[in-house]
Every structure is written in structure tokens, then in C-alpha cells.
Amino acid sequence: MALPLTPRRIMSAITGSGEEPRTAIIDIGSNSIRLVVYQGPPRLPATLFNEKVLAGLGRSLAASGKIDEQAMAMAATALHRFAALAREMAVVSIRTVATAAVRDASNGAALIAIAEAAGLTVEILPGEEEARAAGMGVLSGIPDADGIVGDLGGGSLELVRVKNGELLQRTSFPLGVLRIGALRERGKLAGHVQKLLAQHGWIGAGKGLPLYLVGGSWRALARLDMEATRYPLPVIHQYAMPPASIARLRRTLAHVGKARLKAIPGLSAGRIPTLLDAAGLLSALLDQLRSSGTMVSAYGLREGLLYAALPEDVRAQDPLIVAARDEGRRSGRFPEHGDLLAEWIAPLFGDDSAADARIRIAACQLADVGWRANPEFRAERGLEIAIHGNWVGIDGRGRGMLGQALWTSLGGDLTSPVPLPGLAGEADLRRAMRWGLAMRLGQRLSGGIAGPLERSSLMIDGTRLRLRLADDDAALYGEAVQKRHRALAALMGREPSLA
């Protein structure tokens, strides 16, 4: 749906936080209604705004088959607010989708009428399309995902087999977290799950593969596990939990009080009532699918809708590199510098795995993000961006290496501040230190501009770390560059050499 725009709002959309237009999705789910506004590169636009209302549209479905009056009133308030916000934010297009609760409720048409009164056009996604969007969302954020996607909403559970960037088997089940409480309390949930999965051929379908978790209730379980294990990074995306952790969470939830749960950072109070049901369902799924464990995806239906609409060549872009390049372009001094720096240091690191090479390239894209900071805090700025940035396609180990590379390149030297040692091993951090010193040398030599990097090269030549300069660039090899050259050579066990 296109929203009416005044000339002022059109200019705001163009010149706000980037050149790309702003788009939005309103997701009317069985438990929550959410508005997300996006702007940025099509492969991975940044989230400008994200707000949800836990309306509980599916709360009364099992008992009455209807959306109750309180939920309908909360939905009306939320939808009118979200439509108004989208207009004020100069959103040029907005897509409004509804899932299981509206699809199944006998008075779902009344909710659609409320949305239309707010100026929104609602698409009711069939279960098959809901499953497809969830699967595409996981592939958007974890491109190499190979396993089963489980998207748990208030009214339904979607299972999707993903492999090699494609969606295979997919099914929607009436197992939403707002529907299964009575089954769990009567001790019948596991048997009910087994029956439904057997009917659709899912028994054993995830043997030896991870179950990718999508949905607020499962993300809340992961928050609880992070607290229990004292995980050093408050980033939910690609957080892994083995089956033993799920069993422990079920035992914990059976006796822990709500007050203690409310004190956990990042755990939504509105999700607390559904945690035990979500954990019971997850345990039953792991048993029946025979999955090896779980991995949380912060990307789901909304991101899947965006990803599915992209051309194949754009989908094939690496989301980590796209996001890092965009951040480097916005925060750095010279937009071409990240790609040139990555190419310039690459000859030193031919033994990097493909997975590590992409982290190194992302680090080069971000190498200039600390230049605006106070010189005493540039390394801290780089570390914070690496560790807490909204990156996808990267796990905790990768964030640790990214953080180490930026910390070292921006003046943190050969130390590994907290939380890096808790995320990556010593050998990984040592490798990232070498990336950081190579980046530091390239930036000091070139001053951050293109010409000197394009006319020079860096390579390993036997026992020497050889820097080649054009004759006319000899003056660039000043004291600061010599110092960086010696430091990198020493860390790599070589002698510095100038040609």
C-alpha cells in the first residue's frame, strides 16, 4: 500500500538517514502486532523503527473461535497508531499481513475492517505462505542454514526444511503457543505433537540437523538460557542451545517465580506466561524431529517477505558484507576504502578459510568507523560496533574475531578485552590481530585514500614481509608507516622489507 506523501515528507524520505526510500511491514500475528520501518540496501535494510503490541488476538480462539473484545480494541489502537506513524515517517510503501488468528477467527473480517479504516490493506497469509516467509527469513539472516525452521506464533507453528538456499518440505500446524497450554497441563502435548508430525511426514526429518528457532516466545527462552549460562554477548541471532539446555529450561521454569523472570535483561514481560508452553513444545519437537540442537534466528516472517521479493542476484549477496559496507560508507571518510583495503591485505592471508575470509573483509569495510571518536576511545568504538552491531550471517566466534580486528587496527594493540576471550579461541583472536595490524598499516600508509593502496602491494616473500611502493610514493614510507610495518612483520614471524 502506498501512503499519501506531502512534498515535505517526500524530501524527508529521501534525505532522512540515507538515500534509499523507507518501507514498512505491519505484521498482525496471533500474539503480537508489530510495525517495522526499514531503510538501507535492499539485501539487508536497517531497521529504523520497531514497535510491538501484545494484543493476544489468538488468546480466545481455542475456547470460542473468536478474537475477544479486549484484543480487538488493542488491535484497533495499535493499527491506527502504526498507520499514523508510517505517514509521519514518510514511508513510501507499507505491507500489512495477517496470520493464523485472523485467518482462523470467525470474526477475523472485523479486524480487517478496522485495519482498512486506518488506511491499511491487509493480506491474509495462508499457512503455506506463512511457512515460506519464515523459511526465507532464516535464509536471509543465515544464508548457509541447513536444517528445519520452526516458526512459533500465537496461533500456529510452521516447519520448513531449508538447504542450499532453498525451501523444501513445509507445513503449518495448529500448535501456536496460545493454543497448547491446556494440552501441556493435561500431559498430552508430546503425544499430540507426535500425531500431527507423523500425519505430515516430519518424524525424524531433522535427524542430525539444527532446528532454527523463529518467534518471540522461543527468543525469550534463549534470553533465559543466556542468563543461566552467563553468555558474554547479549545478541540473540545465531545463539545455539543443545537439547540438554531445553530440558534444563523446562525444569527451571516449573519452579521459578515471575518476579525473578521479570528481572532478566531483555526478557519481555509479556512473553513470560508463554515460556513453559514454548519450552514444552520445543522439547517435543526436538524429540520427534531428532534434531541435533537449536539455533535462534532474529529474522523471520517480516524479513522473509522482504527477501522473497528481491531478484536472485541480490539475494545471493553476503548480508554481512553488505551491512558492513553500508556502515563503512556512512561512518568512514572515503567510501571506496574498505574494498581496497580488503584487497590490499588479502595476499597475506591465503590460508584463511572461506568463513574467516568474509569476517576479514567485513572488518576492512568497518576499518574507518572509529575516526570520528575521541582518539583515546577509537579502539573501544570499533569494538562496540563489532560486538553489538546489528550484523547477521555471523555467530559469536565471528563477532569475537571481528571485534579483535577492529580493536587492534584502531590502536588497541595486541590485547583482547572482555568479552572477546569468551567468544573466540586464542588462535582465532591471534589471527584477527594480524588482520588488524595489516589494516592499520594500510590505513597509515594511504591516509585512508585510494591512490597509495592502488599503487602499492603487500606480500610474504620467504622470511620477509615485503611492502612494494611506486618510486614516486617513496616519501610515504615515513616513521609511522615503518613502525606499523615492523609490528605486523613481528606478529607474523617475518622481517620487514621495502621494495
Sequence and secondary structure as in RCSB ss.txt:
>XXXX:A:sequence
MALPLTPRRIMSAITGSGEEPRTAIIDIGSNSIRLVVYQGPPRLPATLFNEKVLAGLGRSLAASGKIDEQAMAMA
ATALHRFAALAREMAVVSIRTVATAAVRDASNGAALIAIAEAAGLTVEILPGEEEARAAGMGVLSGIPDADGIVG
DLGGGSLELVRVKNGELLQRTSFPLGVLRIGALRERGKLAGHVQKLLAQHGWIGAGKGLPLYLVGGSWRALARLD
MEATRYPLPVIHQYAMPPASIARLRRTLAHVGKARLKAIPGLSAGRIPTLLDAAGLLSALLDQLRSSGTMVSAYG
LREGLLYAALPEDVRAQDPLIVAARDEGRRSGRFPEHGDLLAEWIAPLFGDDSAADARIRIAACQLADVGWRANP
EFRAERGLEIAIHGNWVGIDGRGRGMLGQALWTSLGGDLTSPVPLPGLAGEADLRRAMRWGLAMRLGQRLSGGIA
GPLERSSLMIDGTRLRLRLADDDAALYGEAVQKRHRALAALMGREPSLA
>XXXX:A:secstr
      HHHHHHHHHSSSSS  EEEEEE SS EEEEEEES TTS EEEEEEEE   TTTTHHHHSS  HHHHHHH
HHHHHHHHHHHHHTT SEEEEEE HHHHH TTHHHHHHHHHHTT  EEE  HHHHHHHHHHHHHHH TT  EEEE
EE SS EEEEEEETTEEEEEEEES  TTTSHHHHHTT HHHHHHHHHHHTT TTTTTTSEEEEESHHHHHHHHHH
HHHHT S    TT EE HHHHHHHHHHHHH  HHHHHTSTT  GGGGGGHHHHHHHHHHHHHHHT SEEEE S  
HHHHHHHHTS HHHHTS HHHHHHHHHHHHHSS TTHHHHHHHHHGGGGTTS HHHHHHHHHHHHTTTTTTTS G
GGHHHHHHHHHHHS   S  HHHHHHHHHHHHIIIIITT   TTHHHHS HHHHHHHHHHHHHHHHHHHHHTT H
HHHHT EEEEETTEEEEE  GGGGGG  HHHHHHHHHHHHHTT EEEE 
